[in-house]
């Protein structure tokens, strides 16, 4: 299961309606994130959340990517919460480190 699929399940288990918003561009042969920084969008519990998913070792680089984005100010003004989900495998199973960068 990919980090994106793990985050999708986590959000749905928390009661959010969540969807993948990153797209595959076959011409460029790469994934394109919504606004360059968002893999998933979740709505529910009175909020909208944009999620960037990654492995546990890449959380810092994703935080940098988001804070340097031209879209982050507009997303914050619109009241979105922006989080990074960093997934890592432990002896007891998979763990998600959630960092709020709103």
N, C-alpha and C positions, 0 to 999 in steps of 0.2 A: 504494500500500500504506500502511495506517495505521500509526502508531507501535505500536499493540497487535499488529498482524500482524507487524511487524518484530521485536518482542521475542519473540513466540511462536516465530518461526523461529529466532532466535538461541539461545533456550533449548533448543529441540529439537536444534539442531546441536551444542550442548554436552552432549547426552546426557540431558537432563531430560525427564520426562513433564510436559507443560505444558498448561494449559487456561485459557480465558477465564472469569472469574467475575463480571465486571461485567454487569449486565443492563439492558435497555432498559425503562423504565416508560412505557407509552404514555399513561397518564392524566396523569402529571406532565410527559410529553414531555421526559425527560432520562435520562441513564445513571446507574445506581446502582452504586457500587463495593462490593465485599465489605468489611464493617466500615467503609465510608465512605472507604477508602484503598487498596484492592487491586483491580487490574484483572486480574491473572494469578496463578495459583498453579502452582508448579513443584515436582516432587518428584524426587529422585534424588541420586546421589552422597552418600547419607547425610544429606540435609538437606531441609527444606521452605523454599521461598522465596516470599514475597509480593512482587509487582512492581507498581509504579505506573508507567505509561508516559505520556510526554508529548513535546512538542517540546523542543528544546534550550533555548529561551528561557524555558521554564516550570519548569525543574528546581527553582529556589529556592522557588517557591510551593508545589510539591508536597512538598518537604521540610518546609516549615512546616506544611502540612496534616497530614502524618504525625506530626510531633512534638507537635502539638496534639490528636491523636486520643485518645479515651478507651480505644480498643482496643489501642494500641501496647504498653502495659505487659504486657497479657495475652499478646499475640503473642510478645513477647520472653521472657516466662516459659515459654511453650510451646516455646521453642527455634527459633522461626522466624527466618529471615534476611529482612529487609525492604530492598528496593532500589528506587531510582528509575532508570528508563531514560529518558534525554533524547536524542532523535534529531535530528540535523541533517545537512543535505546539504552535502557537500564536493565539490570538483572531481573527486576520486577515487571518489566514491560516498557512501553513507550511513554515518554514524559514530554509535555509541552511547556516550554518557557514562553510566557506571554509578556511582551513589553509594549506598553502603551506609549505611543509617540504623538498623541493628539496635540 
